[in-house]
Amino acid sequence: MLTYCKRCVMPDTKPDLHLDEEGICNACRSYEGRKEIDWDQRAVDLEQVLEKYRNRSGTNWDCIVPVSGGKDSTYQVVRMLQFGLNPLCVTSTTCDLTTIGRKNIENLKHLGVDYIEFSPNPLVRAKLNRIGLLQVGDISWAEHVGIFTIPVRAAVQFNVPLIVWGENSQNEYGGPAAAAGNNVLNRRWLEEFGGLLGLRVTDMVGQEGIEAKHLISYTYPTDEELARVGVTGLFLGHYIPWDGLSNTLISVANGFTSYEKAAEGSLVNYENLDNYQTGIHDYFKYLKFGFGRTTDHACLHIRRGRMTRQDGLDAVKRLDGRFPWEYLGKSLADVLEPLEISVDEFIRICDNFTNKKIFKRDVAGNLLKDRHGNLTKLNADNV
């Protein structure tokens, strides 16, 4: 059975989420702590770190900014330009780039930056997506790996030590660049944030004809290579109060385009717009843990006082966990086609990864679904 935070609407099934003796989750407690932070001092700290890595000779880029077609990428670039830095923007192409994602990438370039887009072998990527979906229930496993490996490989390739990431999902520290002592990024640090779900890149060798040479772009540089360049990273979210809505407003002012309506399974029209596979990825989170993208957004806005908990609950019940028949206008069948998976096979895969303890079933133990294929949580009202 699901137990929910008494302040937001997040269930205790979320990995790394804990409820204290008052029933408040650690994410809400962490947000509480923001008011204790001296953000003016953090801004000074950020400027000092950036100044340390600035290329004063003008013979190389000052930093690498990993970017996509999202609003946070635009925000990160805007901030670096405001600091007077000359960033090299690096994209590891999403599996199924949306039209709006491409538009925002082109806009990002025209902010005035050098830009590299790395497109991994699409035939290999389709196999990796299929394996990820079948084995760990994550169609975006390969993309999540590449988001971390490609910018780091670029840092080594172009001898640019500093990588500027966006939000720190753990919300605890600023990354290796903030360390007083050893501040070199290493494999252990990368793997902590890489979202591998227990499936290693080396596990792919030998599956569906995949060889080690096909996995170069998904493989981290060696620790020796990282140390040679001094590759390190920082999270902007440690130094600047991170907020998706305010990031969007700043990005829109700099040419970012949002969707014409709220994305499927979402409260908002400005997030997760660059990959047509996102609907599938978020749906599997719902199947495994009983919450989806609407829950994520509702919690963020409840903590910031933009909506009440009851408003959040109402939105979650209405929008969360809908079967992903389409996403941003692209049909499920079309998204699955490169993986050579039919919709019927996809439904069977979904059922295999569904947490049967949190969804209603019939007397025979089969999952109960409505005519649209949607499930019902057992204690959706016990919140």
N, C-alpha and C positions, 0 to 999 in steps of 0.2 A: 504493500500500500504506500501511496505517496504522502509525504508530510511536507507542507509548504512553509516557507519563511512567513512569519507573521507581519512583516513590514512590506516585502515585495511579493511577487507571485512565483518565485523560483522553487521547484521541488528539491528535496534532498537527494534525488537521484543524480543530480548534476555532478560529474566528476570533480573532486577537490572542493566541493561545497560542504560546509559544515554548519549546523544550527547550534547556537549556544543554549545555555540554560533558560534563556528568555524566549527561545524560538526564533531568534534573529540570525540570519545567515552571515557568514564571514564577508561576503561581498558588500552587504549593507553596512557592516561594521567598518570595513575598509573605507567606504565612501564617507562615513561619519568622520573618519580621521583626517579628511581633506582640510577641514576648517582649522586643524591644528598646524597645518603646513605653512611655512613662510614662503609663499610663492614668489615674492619679490626676490628672496635670496636664491630660490631655485632658478630664476631667470638669470641671475648673476652667475650662478654655477654653470648653467648651460653656455653662456657666452664665453666663460673661461675655458670650458672643454673644447668648444668649437675653435676658439682662438689657438689652442694648443695644436690642433691638427690642420690649421689653415696652411695652404701651400703658398708661402710668401714670395717664392720666385716666379710664380705664375706659369710654371712649366708642367703642372699636372693639376688634376681636379682636386678640390678641397675635401670632397666626401662623395660617397655613393648613396643615393636614395633609391631603395627598391620601390617601384611604382607599378600601379595597375590602372584600370579605368575607373577607379573609385574616388570618392570624395576625399578620403583621408590622404591619398597619394598627392592630390592637388594641394591640399592643405600643407603637407610636409614640404613640398617644393616651394610654396609661397613663403613659408617661414624661413627656409634656408636662404632664399633670395633676399629676404628682408634683413638677414644677418650679413649680407654682402658676400655670401659664399658662392663658389662656382661648382655646382654639383654635377656629377654624372648620374643621370637617371637610368635605371636598369629594370627592364621588364622581363619576367619569365612568363611567356604567353599563357593565358588561361586555356583550358581544354577546348572550350566552345565559346569563343569571344562574341559578345553581343554587339549589335549595331551601336548601341549607346556607349558601350565600353570603348569601342574603336573611336567614336567621336570624342570622348573625353581624353583618350590618349593623345589624339592629334592636338586637342586644345592644350594639354599639358606641355607638349613640345613647344608650343608658341608662347609659353610664358617666358621663354628665353633660356633654354637649357640644352646641353648635349644629351643625347638619348640613344640607348641601345635596347633593341628588342630581341630576345633570344627565343626562337621557336623550336622546341624539341621535335624530334622525329614523330610525326603524327601517327604512323602505323604502330610504333612502339608505345606511344602514349595511350592509344586505344586499348592495347593489350594490358597495360598497367592499370588503366581505369577499370577494365573488366575484372582483373585479378583483385584489385582493391575492393570492388563492389561485392564480389563473390566471397572473398575470404575474411574481410574485416568490416563489410558494410559501409564502405566509404568510396564513392565514385571519384572523389577528388583527392585521394591519397597521393597520387603522383604530383598533382599540382601543389599540394601543401609541402611536399618535400622540395620541389623546385623553387618555391618562393624563398626558401632559405639557402639552397645551394647555389643557385645561379648568381645572385648578387655577391655572394662570398667568393665564388670562383672569379667573378669580374674584379673584385678587390685585389685578388692575388695577381690576376692577369695584367692589370693596369697599375699595380703598385699604389693603390689608394687605401690607406690604412683604415679610415673611418667610414662606417656604415651607419646611416641614420634611419632607424626603424621608427614606427609610429607608436601605437599604443602598447603598453606593457600589460599583457593579459593577466599577469600575476600581481601587478600593481604594487610591487614591493621595492624595486630598486632601479637604478638608471642604466644598468648594463655594465659590461666590463670597462667601458671608457670612463666611468665614474669612479672606478676603484683607485685607491691611493697607491697600491702596490702593483701587483701583476695584473695588467689590464688587457692582456691579449685574449681574443676570442678563441675558444678551442672547441673540439668536437663535442665534448660533454655538454657545454653550454648550448651549442647549436641543437643537439638532439633533445634537450629539455624543451625547446620551443618548436620543434619540428613536426609534432603531431603524427608520429609514425604508427601509433596504435599497436605497438608490438610487432609490426611487420617491418623487417629490415630490408634495405635496398638489395643487399646481397641475396636475400631470399628469393628474389625475382629471377636470378640466373637459372636457366634450365626450364623455366615455365614458358609455355607457348612459343618456344624457339628463341627466347630472349637470351642474349649473351652479355658478358660483362662490358663489351665495347658499346653496347646499346645504352648503358646506364651511366655514362660519363657525366651527363648533365645533372644526374640525381645523386652524385657522389661528392661529398665534401672534400675540399683540399686536405692534404695531410697537415698534421699539427706543425710539422717542420716548415711547410709552405706558409702557413698562417703566421708563424713566428718570424719568418724571414721578412715579411712585409709589415708585421706588427698589426695585423688586421684586428680591429676591435669594433664594438658597436655600442650605441646608446639608444634609449627609448625616449622619444620626445614627450610621451605621456608622463614620464617621471618629472619633467621640468615645467610642463605647461598643463594646467587643468584640462584633461581630455574630455571632450564632449562632441558626440557625433553631429548634433544639430548645429552647434556653433561652427564646427569644422565645415559643415555644408554651406552655411551662410557665407563664410569667407571664400569657399571654393566657387560658389555660384557667382560671387562678385568678381571672380577671376575666370569666368567662362565655363564653369562646370555645368553640365546638363543633367537634370534628374528625369525620372520616368514620369509619364503623364498621370499615373495613378499609383496607389500603393502596390508594391510588388506582391505577388501571390504568397500567402503565408506570412505577410509582414504588415506592420502598422504604418510603415513609412514608404516614401517613394524615392529615397536618396541613397539607399544602402544595397550592397550586393547586386549591382547592376551590370557587372562585366562578364558574367559566365552563365550560360543557359543551364548548366548542370546544378546550379545552386539550389533549385527547388528540390532536386533529388537528395542532395547532401543534407539539407535541413530536415527533410522528411525522415531520413534515417536517424537523425538525432532524436526526433519525436518518438520513433518506434523503439529506440533503445532506452531512452531516459524519460519519456513522457512530457517533453517540452520542445518547442520549436522557436523559430525566429520571432514570432509575436511575443512570446514570453520574454525573450532577451530584451526586446525593445521596451516592453511594458515596464520591466524592472528598472531599466536605465532612466525612464521618464518619471517613475514613481519616486525614485531616490532623489531626483532633482526637483520634485514638487510640481511637475507639470501635469500630473494626473493622479487621481486617488487610487488606492489599492482596488476599490470596487470597480472603478473604470477599467483598470488593468485586467481584473478577473473577467469582466464582461467581454473585453476584446479578445482575450485568450480563448474563451469558450467559443467565440464566433469564428475566429480566424486561424487558430493554431492547429497544426496537424492535418490539414486537408490533403487528400491524396493528390500528388503533383501531376495532374493530367496535362498541365502546360506551365511554362514559366516565361514571363516577359514576352508572351505571344508565340513561343515555340512549343510545339506539341511534345509530349513525352516520347512518342514513337520516334520522332525525328532526333531527339537528344540521344536515344538509345541506339540508333541505327549504326553509328561507327563502332559500337561495342559488340555488334551482332547479337543483341539481346532483344527478344520480343517483349511486348507489354505483358503478356501472360507469364513469361519466364520471370520478368521483373517482379510481378506480384508474388510469385513463389519465393523469390529471394527476400522480398520484404517480410513475408510471413516467417521465414527462417530467422530473421534478425529481430523480430518483434519480441519485446519483453512481455511474456504471457502473464506475468504477475500483476501488471498494471492496466491491462485492457480486458474488457468484458468478453466472455466466451460462452458458448452454448453448453448443454449438458455433456456433449461428447468432447468438449475441450477445444472446439474450433472457434477461431476468432469471429466475433460478430461485427458485421460491417453494414453500413447503410447502402442505398442504391448507387451512391457515388464512390463506394469503396472506402469510406471513412470509418475509423475505429472510434470507440468510446472508452475513455479512461474510467477505471472502476470507481474512484472517489473524487471525481472532478468537482463535486460540490462541497467536499470536506476540506475546505481551505480557510 
